[in-house]
Amino acid sequence: MKSLKTYSIPFTGLKLGKHVFEYDITDDFFSEFEYSLVKKANLKCVVELEKQETMLILNFDIKGTVNVACDTCLAEFPKYLEITEQQIARFSEEDITDDDEIITLGKNDHEIDIAGLIYEYVTVAVPFINNCSDAGDDRECDTEMLDKLKKLQANDEQEEKADPRWDALKKLK
């Protein structure tokens, strides 16, 4: 988790106004998260932090590619993502935990950790179902793998028909 320390923004020394921070999000970033669905990535994250008297407004702009597996043929391909999100963090002396959309910062907080936010935004942006045709470069599924899958599927059906126990059970009807 030491490498995620670079994704903490110290806001106490910043003047009021807008500040821009840039991060390269690669495989090392996602390897820090134990059960990450994303393993390989090449993303550029630009965070615009607007510091105000009572709050911080964080605007995230994340662009780049993550490697995903095709759900049909299991081939890996890069999927382009373009993410824009906003997060608000307010300064408050009281600890309010019932608001999930706003981060509350206390008087002892001097930096805000954005690694979890970046991880969440990228993970949610990856499509649930991926196909080679979604790659955008006229990519087609791996025909060799599709042939192997069809062959395995045909073998399962043949074994099912050849099992005499099922025939005996069908006679009981």
The 8 nearest C-alpha neighbors of each residue, nearest first, counted from 0:
[[1, 3, 2, 31, 4, 32, 28, 30],
 [2, 0, 3, 4, 5, 31, 6, 28],
 [1, 3, 4, 0, 5, 28, 31, 6],
 [4, 2, 5, 0, 1, 6, 114, 28],
 [3, 5, 6, 2, 1, 7, 0, 112],
 [6, 4, 3, 7, 2, 8, 1, 114],
 [7, 5, 4, 114, 3, 113, 112, 8],
 [8, 6, 112, 111, 5, 4, 113, 110],
 [7, 9, 110, 111, 10, 112, 6, 113],
 [10, 8, 110, 109, 11, 7, 111, 12],
 [9, 11, 13, 110, 12, 109, 8, 111],
 [12, 10, 109, 13, 9, 110, 14, 108],
 [13, 11, 10, 14, 9, 109, 15, 110],
 [14, 12, 10, 11, 15, 50, 9, 18],
 [15, 13, 16, 12, 50, 11, 17, 10],
 [14, 16, 50, 51, 13, 17, 52, 49],
 [17, 15, 50, 49, 14, 51, 18, 48],
 [16, 18, 49, 48, 50, 47, 19, 15],
 [17, 19, 48, 47, 49, 16, 20, 50],
 [20, 18, 47, 46, 48, 21, 17, 45],
 [19, 21, 46, 45, 47, 18, 22, 48],
 [22, 20, 45, 44, 46, 19, 23, 43],
 [21, 23, 44, 43, 24, 45, 20, 6],
 [24, 22, 43, 42, 44, 25, 21, 41],
 [23, 25, 42, 41, 43, 28, 22, 40],
 [26, 24, 40, 41, 27, 28, 23, 42],
 [25, 27, 39, 29, 28, 40, 38, 30],
 [28, 26, 30, 25, 29, 31, 24, 2],
 [27, 29, 26, 30, 25, 31, 24, 3],
 [28, 30, 31, 26, 32, 27, 38, 35],
 [29, 31, 27, 32, 28, 26, 33, 38],
 [32, 30, 29, 28, 0, 33, 27, 3],
 [33, 31, 30, 35, 29, 34, 28, 118],
 [32, 34, 35, 31, 30, 29, 36, 38],
 [35, 33, 32, 36, 30, 37, 29, 31],
 [34, 36, 37, 32, 33, 29, 38, 30],
 [35, 37, 38, 34, 122, 29, 67, 125],
 [38, 36, 35, 39, 29, 65, 122, 66],
 [37, 39, 26, 29, 36, 40, 35, 30],
 [40, 38, 26, 66, 65, 37, 25, 41],
 [41, 39, 65, 25, 26, 64, 42, 66],
 [40, 42, 25, 64, 63, 24, 65, 43],
 [43, 41, 63, 24, 62, 23, 64, 40],
 [42, 44, 23, 62, 61, 22, 24, 63],
 [45, 43, 61, 22, 21, 60, 23, 46],
 [44, 46, 21, 60, 20, 59, 61, 22],
 [47, 45, 59, 20, 58, 19, 48, 21],
 [46, 48, 19, 58, 18, 57, 20, 49],
 [49, 47, 57, 18, 17, 56, 46, 19],
 [48, 50, 17, 56, 16, 55, 18, 51],
 [49, 51, 55, 15, 16, 48, 17, 54],
 [50, 52, 54, 15, 53, 55, 49, 16],
 [51, 53, 54, 50, 15, 55, 90, 89],
 [54, 52, 90, 51, 89, 55, 91, 50],
 [55, 53, 89, 51, 88, 90, 52, 50],
 [54, 56, 50, 88, 49, 87, 51, 89],
 [55, 57, 87, 49, 48, 86, 88, 58],
 [58, 56, 48, 86, 85, 47, 87, 55],
 [57, 59, 85, 47, 46, 84, 48, 56],
 [60, 58, 46, 84, 83, 45, 85, 61],
 [61, 59, 83, 45, 44, 82, 46, 62],
 [60, 62, 44, 82, 43, 81, 59, 45],
 [63, 61, 81, 43, 42, 80, 82, 44],
 [64, 62, 42, 80, 79, 41, 43, 81],
 [63, 65, 79, 78, 41, 77, 40, 80],
 [64, 66, 40, 78, 77, 39, 41, 67],
 [67, 65, 77, 76, 39, 78, 40, 75],
 [66, 68, 75, 76, 77, 65, 78, 69],
 [69, 67, 75, 73, 74, 70, 76, 129],
 [68, 70, 130, 73, 129, 74, 71, 131],
 [71, 69, 129, 73, 130, 72, 68, 128],
 [70, 72, 69, 73, 130, 140, 145, 131],
 [71, 73, 74, 69, 140, 144, 141, 145],
 [74, 72, 69, 68, 70, 71, 75, 144],
 [75, 73, 69, 68, 72, 76, 141, 140],
 [76, 74, 68, 67, 69, 66, 73, 77],
 [75, 77, 66, 67, 78, 68, 74, 134],
 [76, 78, 66, 65, 64, 67, 79, 134],
 [79, 77, 64, 65, 66, 134, 80, 76],
 [80, 78, 64, 63, 77, 65, 81, 62],
 [81, 79, 63, 62, 64, 82, 78, 124],
 [80, 82, 62, 61, 63, 79, 83, 60],
 [81, 83, 61, 60, 80, 62, 84, 124],
 [84, 82, 60, 59, 61, 81, 85, 58],
 [85, 83, 59, 58, 82, 60, 86, 120],
 [84, 86, 58, 57, 59, 87, 83, 56],
 [87, 85, 57, 56, 58, 88, 84, 101],
 [86, 88, 56, 101, 55, 57, 102, 89],
 [89, 87, 102, 55, 54, 101, 103, 56],
 [90, 88, 54, 103, 53, 104, 55, 102],
 [89, 91, 104, 53, 54, 105, 103, 88],
 [90, 92, 105, 93, 104, 89, 103, 106],
 [91, 93, 105, 106, 94, 90, 104, 103],
 [94, 92, 91, 95, 105, 103, 90, 104],
 [93, 95, 96, 92, 103, 91, 105, 104],
 [96, 94, 97, 93, 98, 103, 91, 102],
 [95, 97, 98, 94, 99, 103, 102, 101],
 [96, 98, 95, 99, 100, 94, 101, 102],
 [97, 99, 96, 100, 101, 95, 102, 103],
 [100, 98, 101, 97, 96, 102, 95, 103],
 [99, 101, 98, 102, 86, 87, 88, 97],
 [100, 102, 87, 88, 99, 98, 103, 86],
 [103, 101, 88, 89, 87, 104, 100, 99],
 [102, 104, 89, 88, 90, 91, 101, 105],
 [103, 105, 90, 89, 108, 91, 102, 88],
 [106, 104, 108, 107, 92, 91, 90, 103],
 [105, 107, 108, 92, 104, 91, 90, 109],
 [108, 106, 105, 109, 104, 110, 92, 11],
 [109, 107, 105, 106, 110, 104, 111, 11],
 [108, 110, 11, 9, 10, 107, 111, 106],
 [111, 109, 9, 8, 10, 108, 7, 112],
 [110, 112, 8, 7, 113, 9, 109, 10],
 [113, 111, 7, 114, 6, 8, 110, 115],
 [112, 114, 116, 115, 6, 7, 117, 111],
 [115, 113, 117, 6, 116, 112, 118, 3],
 [116, 114, 118, 113, 117, 119, 112, 120],
 [115, 117, 119, 113, 118, 114, 120, 112],
 [116, 118, 120, 114, 119, 115, 121, 113],
 [119, 117, 115, 121, 116, 120, 122, 114],
 [118, 120, 116, 122, 117, 121, 123, 115],
 [119, 121, 117, 123, 118, 122, 116, 124],
 [122, 120, 124, 118, 123, 119, 117, 125],
 [123, 121, 119, 124, 125, 120, 118, 37],
 [122, 124, 120, 121, 125, 119, 126, 118],
 [123, 125, 121, 122, 120, 126, 80, 82],
 [124, 126, 122, 123, 121, 127, 80, 65],
 [127, 125, 128, 124, 129, 123, 122, 67],
 [126, 128, 125, 129, 123, 124, 70, 122],
 [129, 127, 126, 70, 130, 69, 125, 68],
 [130, 128, 69, 70, 126, 127, 68, 133],
 [131, 129, 69, 132, 133, 70, 71, 128],
 [130, 132, 133, 134, 139, 140, 69, 138],
 [131, 133, 130, 134, 138, 139, 137, 135],
 [134, 132, 131, 135, 130, 129, 78, 138],
 [135, 133, 132, 131, 136, 78, 138, 76],
 [134, 136, 133, 137, 132, 138, 131, 78],
 [135, 137, 138, 134, 132, 133, 139, 131],
 [138, 136, 135, 139, 132, 134, 131, 133],
 [139, 137, 136, 132, 131, 134, 140, 135],
 [140, 138, 131, 132, 137, 141, 142, 130],
 [139, 141, 131, 72, 142, 138, 71, 74],
 [140, 142, 144, 143, 72, 145, 139, 74],
 [143, 141, 145, 144, 140, 146, 72, 139],
 [144, 142, 146, 145, 141, 147, 148, 140],
 [143, 145, 147, 146, 142, 141, 72, 148],
 [146, 144, 142, 148, 147, 143, 72, 149],
 [145, 147, 149, 143, 144, 148, 142, 150],
 [148, 146, 150, 144, 145, 149, 151, 143],
 [147, 149, 145, 151, 150, 146, 152, 144],
 [150, 148, 152, 146, 151, 147, 153, 145],
 [149, 151, 147, 153, 148, 152, 146, 154],
 [152, 150, 154, 148, 153, 149, 147, 155],
 [151, 153, 149, 155, 150, 154, 148, 156],
 [152, 154, 150, 156, 151, 155, 149, 157],
 [155, 153, 157, 151, 156, 152, 158, 150],
 [154, 156, 158, 152, 153, 157, 159, 151],
 [155, 157, 159, 153, 154, 158, 160, 152],
 [158, 156, 154, 160, 159, 155, 161, 153],
 [159, 157, 161, 155, 160, 156, 154, 162],
 [158, 160, 156, 157, 161, 162, 155, 165],
 [161, 159, 157, 158, 162, 156, 163, 165],
 [160, 162, 158, 159, 163, 157, 165, 156],
 [161, 163, 164, 159, 160, 165, 158, 166],
 [164, 162, 166, 165, 161, 167, 160, 168],
 [165, 163, 167, 166, 162, 168, 169, 161],
 [166, 164, 168, 167, 163, 162, 169, 160],
 [165, 167, 163, 169, 164, 168, 170, 162],
 [166, 168, 164, 170, 165, 169, 163, 171],
 [167, 169, 165, 171, 170, 166, 164, 172],
 [168, 170, 166, 171, 167, 172, 165, 164],
 [171, 169, 167, 168, 172, 166, 165, 164],
 [172, 170, 168, 169, 167, 166, 165, 164],
 [171, 170, 169, 168, 167, 166, 165, 164]]
